[in-house]
Amino acid sequence: MRIERPYLAVIAVFFFEALAFSSWLPRLPEMRAALGLDEAALGVVLMGMPAGALAMMPLAGWLSTRLDVRSLNAVGMAILLLATAAIPLAGSAPALFAVLVAVGLGTGSMGVAMNAAGLAVEKALGRSILARCHAFFSIGVAAGGALGGLAAAQGVPLAVQMPALSVAIAACLLVLARPLPRDREAKESEGPRFALPTRALLPPALIAFFCLLSEGAALDWSAIHLRDGLGAQALVGAGVVAFGGAMALARFFGDAISSRLGAVATVAWGAVLAGCGFASVALATSAPVAIAGFALAGLGIAGIVPIAFRTAGATPGLAPGVSVAAVSTIGYVGFLAGPSVMGFIGELIGLAAAFGAVAGAMAVVAILSARLRVREVGGQASRTGP
C-alpha cells in the first residue's frame, strides 16, 4: 500500500519533536547532582518549561492564522532545537531555568504546530491518522530515552550529545518535512484569533491537562525514581523507554480502538489502566515492577490525548489551529508542569507517594470522560464538550 508523502512528513515531525525533547531527560539525575539540587529545587527549575509554553501557545494559535502549517512547524522546531542544544551551557540553577523557558517556548509552539499538521493531513487524506501520529511521538520519546540513557552509560558529555542531535534532527527535517501541507483554512476562518477553553472545549482541555501532567511526571522523574528510589543505576532510562514504547504500541491501534469502543469508553478505560500503572509504580519495591508499571501507564494514556486534540480541532466556530491552541495551552502546561508538581510533592511525601498522586489524577480523567459528547469527525465518533 502506498504511503502518502504528507503522512510521512507529519509523522517525522512528531517523531523528531519527541526525540529532541526526551533525549536529555535521562541526564537529569547527573544534572541535578552537578547543580546540588534537591527535589523541590529541581521542581522550581523545571517550572521554566511550563512558563515558556504558557507564554508561547496563545501566540502559536495566533500564528496558525497567519502562517501555513509547514512554516508554523519550521518556526517551532527551530526554537526547540536551539533551546535543547543550549541545555549543556546551563552551569547554574538560574541558567538552567532560563534555558528551560526557551525549551518551553519550543515545545509550546510545537504542541500547536504538529497537531495542526496532523489535523490538516487527516482532512487531506479523508481518514483518521492522529492517533498514529502520536504513536510516532511516543516512539520518539522511547528513542530519546534510550539514546540519553546510552549516552549517560557510555560517558558521552551532554555538551556533545545535545548539539550534535539538534544538528542531525534539523538536517533530517529539512528533507522529510518538505511535503507538509500549506493549509490556509485557518487564515480564512471567521473565529477569534486567540482562544481560551470555552465551555465546549473545557472537558477535552482538562482531560489533556491531567493526562499530559501524568506523562510529564513519568518522563522527567522515572529516571530519578529508578536510580535514587530503587537503586537501579543501570536502568535509569528504562522507565522512559517502557512508558514511551508502550504508548507507541497502543497508539498504532488507537484509531481502530476508539472507532470500536467509542471516544468515551476509550478515555474512561484508558484512564483506569493508566491509574493502575502509576499505582504499581508507587507501590513497587523493585525496578522491574516499577518499569512494568510505567509500561502499563503508557498503554492506558496512549489513546486519550489524540481524542482530546481531535475533538478540539472539530469544535464549531473556531479555526482548528486556534481551538487546538486553546486545548494545547492547558494540556501542555500540564505536561511541562507535571515534573515541577512531582518535585514539590516528592519533597513533602516522597517520590513513590507522588506517583500515587498521579494515579489519582487519572481517576479524575475517568470521571471527566462522561462530560464528552459524540460528534462525527472524518467518519469516526469523536467528542465535543457539553
N, C-alpha and C positions, 0 to 999 in steps of 0.2 A: 504494500500500500504506500502511495506517495505521501510524503510528509511535507506540508506547505512551508515555504521559507519564512513567512511571518511567524508561524508557530515555533519554528526552530529559534528564531530571533528572540521571541519573548521568553522562552524557557531558558535561553542563555542569559538573559538579563536577570531573571530570578535566581539562577544558579550562582552567577558571579557576584551578585549583591550579597548573598548569604555567605559565600566563601570569603569575601573581603571582610565582612563584619565579624565572622566567628573565628577566624584563624588566629586571632590574638587572645581569645578567651582562655585557652589552656595555659597561657603565660601569666594569667592574673595572680596565681599564688606567688610566683617569684617576684612580680612587680610589687605586690603587697609587702613581701618580706624586705625588698630593697628599699622601699619608702618607709618602712616601720609603721604600717597602718594596722589598727585593729578593725573588727568588723564594722563598727559604727563609723569610723573614719573613712573606710573604704566605701561604705554606703553613701557618705556625703560626696566623695569624689565622683562616684558613679552617677550622681544626680545631674552631672553635666550633660549626659546624653538625653534624658527627657527634657531638660531645659532647652537644648538646641532643637530637638524635634518639635516641641510645643511652639517655638518661635517660627519654625520653618513650614509646618504643614498648612496653615492657612495661606501663606504666601504661595506654596506649591499648588494649592487649589486654585488660586487666582492665576498663576502661571499656566495652569491647564486650560484656561480660557484664552490664553494669548499665544501659546506655543503648541506645535503639533506634538504627537506622542513621542516621536523619535527625539526631537530636540529636548523635551522635558526629561527624558531618561538620560540623555547625554549630560545635561546640567547636573542632575542629581548624582550620577555616577562619578563625575569629575570631583565633586565636593567630597564624596565618600572616600575615594581612593587617595586623594591628597591628605585627608584627615587621618586615615588609618596608617598611611606611610609615616606620619609625623608622631605617632604614639611613642616610638622609642626615644624621641627627643625630650620627653617629659621627665625631668630629673627631680621633680618635687611634686607634692600633692596639689598645690595650686596650678602648676603647669599641666599636670595630667587632667585636672578638672577642665582647664581651658581647651585642651586638645579633644576631650570627650564631648564638649559642647559642639565642636566642629564635626565630630563623628555623628552627633545627634542631628545636626543640620543635614548631613548627607543621608542618614537613614530616614529622617522625616521626609525629605524630598523624594527618596526612592519608594517609601511606603505609598505615596500617592502615584508616582510615575509608573512603577511597574504594574500596579493593579489597574491603572487606567489603560496601560498597554494590553494587559490580559483581557479586559473587557472589550477593547477595540478589536482585538483578534477574534474573540468569541463572536462578535457581531459580524465580522467579515466572513468567518467560516460557517456561521449559522449553526454552531453546536457548542456545547459547554466544554471548556478546557481549563477553567480557572483552578479547579482542584489539582489538576495535573501540573499546572504552573507552580502551585505551592508545593507540590511534591518535589520539584527540582530545587525549590528554595530549601527544602529540608535536606535534600541530597547535598546541597552546598554547605549547609550547617554541619552535617556529618563530616564532609570532606574537610572543611575548615578545622573542625575539632581534631580530626586525625592528623592533619598537616601540622597544626600547632603543637599537638602532643608529641609527634615525632621530632619536630624541631627542638622542643624542650629536652626530650630524651637524648638527642644527639649533640646537645650543647650549641646549637646554632644560635648566634646572637639575635635578639629581637630586632636590632638595628640593621641586620641583613635580611631577615625574614620578611618584614613588612614592606619596605620599599621595593624589594625585588618582586614580591607578589603583586603590588599595585601596578608596577610596570607591565608584568605579564598579563594581568587582567585587562588593562587598558588596550594592549595590543590585540588580545583575543576579541574584545568587543568592537574594536574598530572594523573588524571583518564580519563578525557574526551578527551584530545588531543593525546592520545596514538595512535589512528588509523590514524593520519595524514600520508599521503603517504611519502615514502622515495624516492621522484622523483629525478633522477640523470641526466635528459636530459640536464640541463644547464651545467653540468660538461663536457659533450661531445661536446658541441657546438663549432663551429669554430669562432664565432663572438668575438668582443672585450670584455674584462672583465669589463671595465668601459665604460660608455656611457653618454654623454650629449645629449640633444634632437637634433636629426638630422632634416633635412627639413621634412622628413616623420613623425617624432614624434612631431614636433613643434605645430601643431593645437591641438591635444589632450592634450599636456602638458600645453598650455596656457588656454585651457578650464578648465582643472583640477585646475590650479592655481587660476583663478578667482572664481570658484565655491567653492573651499576649503578655499580661503581667506574669502569669504562671510560666509561660515559655521563657521569658527573660530571666526569671529567677532560676529556672533549671539550667539554662545555658551558662550563666555567669557564676553560679555557686556550686554546680555539681563537682567541678574540679577541686575546689577548696574543701567541700564536704568529704569527698573520697580521700583526699590526701591528709587533711588535718583531723577530720572526724573519725574516719575508718582506717587510717594508716595505710592506704593503698597508693604508695608513692609511684609505682609503675603504671597505674591505671588512671592518671589524672585526666586524660582526655576521653576515657571510656564512657562517662556519663553523657557528654555532648554527642559522641558518636551514636550511642544507644538511643538517645532521645531523638536526634535528628534523623537517624536511619529508620527508626520505627515510624516516624511521621511521614517520611518519604514513601515507604512501603504502603502505608494506609492511603496516602493521597493519590496514588496511582489508581486506586479503586474508588476514590471519594465521590466522583460524579455518578458512578453506577450505584453506589450505596445510597446516596441521597435521593436519587431517582426512584429507587425501590422502596426505601423506608419513609421518604418524605423529609423535609427540612427539619421539622420539629423533633421527630424521633432521632434523627442523626445527631442533632445538637444535644438532646437530653441524654441519650445513652452514651455518646462520646464523653460528655462531662462526667458521668458516673464512672466510666472506665478510667478516665484520667485521674479522678479523685482517688480511686483505689490505688493507682500507681504512685501518686505522691504520698499517700498514707503508708505504702510499703517502704518508700524511701525514709520516711520519718521514723519508722519502727525498726529499720534494718540494723543489724549488728555486724554485718559483713558486707564487703564491697560487692560480691556477686548479687546479693539480694537487692542492694540499692540500685545497681546497674539495671537489673530486671525491672525494678520499679520505674526507673526513668524511661525504659522502653515502653512499658505499659501506659505511662502518662503520654508519651508521644503518639501512641496509637489512638488514644482517646481524643486528644486535642486536634488531631490531623484534619478531620472533616469539618470542623466548626468554623474556623476563621474564613475559609473561602466562601462559605454560605453567608457570613456576615458582610463581606465585601460585595458579593454578587447582589444581595438584596439592597445594599446601599446604592449601587450603580443603577438599579431598576426603579428607584424612587421617583414617582411622577413630580414634575415641576422643577427639578434640579438637573443641571448638566451632570453627566456621570462623573466627570473629574471633580466637580465641586462636592457632590454627595459622598464620593469615596474619600475625599479630603476630610470631610466632616467626621466620618466614622474613623478614618485613619488617625486623626488628631487625638481622639480618645483612645483608640486601640493601641497605637504605637507608643503613646505616653505610658500606657500600662506596661508595654514590652520593655521600655527603657527605664521606667521607674521601678519595675519589679526587683532588679538587683539591689537598689537602694533600700527599698522596703525590707527586703530579706536581711540586709546588713543591720538595720535598726532592730528588727525582731530577733535576729540571731544574737545580737549583743545582749538583749534582755533575757531571752529564754533558751538560747542555744539554737544552733543551725538545724539540728534534726527536728526540733519542735516547730521551727519556722516552716519547714516543708509540710508539716501537718496543717499549718495555717493556709498554705497553698491548696491543700486538699479541700479545705473549707471554701476557698474561692471557687473551686469547680462545682461545689454544691450549689452556689449562687447561680452559676451558669445554667445548671439543670433546671432551676426554678424559673429563670428568665426565658427559657425556651418556650414556655407556654404563652409568652407575650408576642410571639411571631405569628403572622398570618400568611397563608399561601398566596403566592402570585406567580403567574407563569412567566418565566424568563427563558427565551430560547428553547421553548418546548419542554422545559423541566420545571418541576414545582420548586418555587423559591418562596421568600417571605419578605414582606414589608412589615412595618410596625402596625399598631392598632389604629 
